[in-house]
């Protein structure tokens, strides 16, 4: 009889995720990447930044770039509501750590997802960027797209937008 084992990839992906909504879709990021959740606030625009970089905020003396995940994912923009918030996440790039704000429609909850409830992202061909998806979490009848936030922001050079200081 063959014994089934948990793969290293499954073990790495299991854990706690902060889930949030963009439109009707539900996403999650690793809770260890989340620094805090703040209400939507005034954002100062940065000249010549890509459309999805909304600008920067001053959070207790730290200047943090803010990205609109709807725009980053090619979704239609939405009006800011009282449920719109900014998730401040820690991003790793080129061996350095940065905080970045992620505008989301609504924060849902923190879920503890077992590795056996996480599947690999389906392959859609070269036109769809699936490397940003850590996995697909199956919670009851719902699906949560689990994001690798470092890869979501991988080509955004945050260090060029905000210098340490």
N, C-alpha and C positions, 0 to 999 in steps of 0.2 A: 504494500500500500504506500502510495506516494504522499509524503507530508507536504502540505502547502506552507510556504513561508511568506512573510511580509517582505516586500522588496525594499531596498534602501530608499528608493524614490518615494514610495508610499510613506515610509516612516518619516522622511524629511517633510512631507507635505501635511501630515496630520498635526492638529493643534488648534489653537484658538484664532478666530478670524473676526475682525470687525466687519459687519456687513452693512451695505448702504445701497441706495437706489439711484439710478440714473434713468429717468423715464420709468418704464415698466420693468426694466431689467434690474436684477439684483447681483451685486458684486461683493467681493470680500478681499480684504488685505490682512496679512499676518498681524496679529495684535502687537507683537513685539516691535513692529515697524511704526506703530502709532504712538506719537508723543502726546497729543491732546486733540480734543475736538472743540472748536470755537464757533460762535455764531458768525454769520456773514457780516463783514465789516467793510469799510471803505478801502478800496484798493488803488494804489498809485500806479498809473500806467508806465511801462518802460518803452521808450522809443525803439522802433524797428524790431520789436520782439515778434515771434510767430503769433498767429491769431489766438492760439490756445493758451498762451502765457498772458494772463490778465494783468500782471504787474507784481508789485511787492506790497507787503504790509509790514508795519512795525509792531512786533509782538514782544512787549516788555523789553524793549531796547535792541532786539534782534531783528534785522531785516530779512524777511522770508519771501521767496518767490511764490506766487500763487498761480496754479494752473487750473483751467476749466476742463475737467475730464470729459464732459459732453463734447466739447470742441475737439479735444485730443482724439476722441474716438469717432469723429465725423458725424456726430448726432446734431440735430437741430438745437439751437439755443432755447433756453426756457427762462421765464421770468423768475426773479428771486422771490421766494416766499419765506414765511417765518420758519419753515422747516429746512431751508437751504442752509448749509453750514460748510465749514472748512475743516478738513481733517489735516492736521499737521503730522506729516510722516517723515521718518528718517530715511534718507536715500543714500545709497553707496555708489560712488562713481570714482573710478580711477584711484582706488585706495583711500578716498576721502569720504567723510560723512557730511551730509547737508540736510537741513530741514526744508521741506517744501510743503506748501499748502495746496490741498486738492479740493476744489469746489464740487460738492455733491448735492443732489436734490434732497436727500433725506438719509440720516443714519438710522439703521434698523436695530441691530443687536449684536452682541458678542456670542458667537457659536463655537462650541468645541466639536470639531469635525474629525471623526476617526479616519484613518488612512484608507480603510476599505470602503468608505463612502466618497472617495475622491478618485475620479477617473482622469486620464489624460485628455487634453483638448483634442477634439476631432480635427483631422487635416482637411483643409478646404482648398489646397493648392497654393501656388505662389502668390496669389493676389491678396490673401488674408494673412495678416501678421498674427500667428498663434503663439509665437515665442513669449509674448507678454502674459500668456495665461499659464498660471502655475498648475491649474487643474480645474475640473468641474466638480463642485461639491453637490452631492445629492442629499437633501434634507427632506424627508417625507416625500411629498409629491412635487416639491419645488427644486429648482436648480440655482446654484450660486456660482457665478464665474469668479474663480479665485485668481487674483492678479499678482504677478510678480512686479511690485512697484518699482524696483530698480530697473527692470526692463521697460516698463511703461514709460519711464522718464529717461531711458537709456541714451537717447540721442539728444536730449535737452542738456546743454552744458550749463548746469546750474551755477558752477563756479564762475562762469563768464557773466552771469546776471548779477550775482551777489558775491562779493568778496568777503572773506573772513574778516572779522573785526569787531 
